[in-house]
Amino acid sequence: MKLFRTVDKVLAAFGNIRAMERTHVDTYTEGLISKINGEKIAESNFGQLFVSYQDLAGYEFLNATVLSGTNIKTFKGIRLVFEFEGKEIIFFSDDKEIESDFSNVSNRWLTKISFVINSDDKEMIQNRRFEKVFLNFKKKSLPFLNTNTK
């Protein structure tokens, strides 16, 4: 393994772009990961879901941060689905274009998403009255379990 790193360093010194990308240390994204705002409400083998709230011009926003091993890139938006007592509440992302940031230090993807919610939904999330959360995009779904039910 050390041999490959040495070869990458030599190739990067000669201007090989792919070798430069492999040897680059991303301190910016790693700094964002270490300073995630909000509280962790759900997690699974696929990652962790952090949320914080923001009030702008009379609208309540749920700012979700997903830390996972999955690259999320879409131009059609994301759906956040909360399941509880056999019901579903679906939130659609405020922005349609979503893209993850990669950290090659920890080999994880950081994705920030914003959703418009109302006060009842905020109360349900804060009181953790849900069992599962699904982050749906394209044809993929990332399941998360409530951290209180573990």
Salt bridges, closest charged atoms under 4 A:
ASP8 OD1 - ARG22 NH2 2.75
GLU30 OE2 - ARG108 NH2 3.80
GLU39 OE1 - ARG128 NH2 2.92
GLU43 OE1 - LYS40 NZ 2.95
GLU43 OE2 - LYS150 NZ 3.12
GLU60 OE2 - LYS122 NZ 3.12
GLU99 OE2 - LYS73 NZ 4.00
GLU123 OE2 - ARG129 NH1 3.63
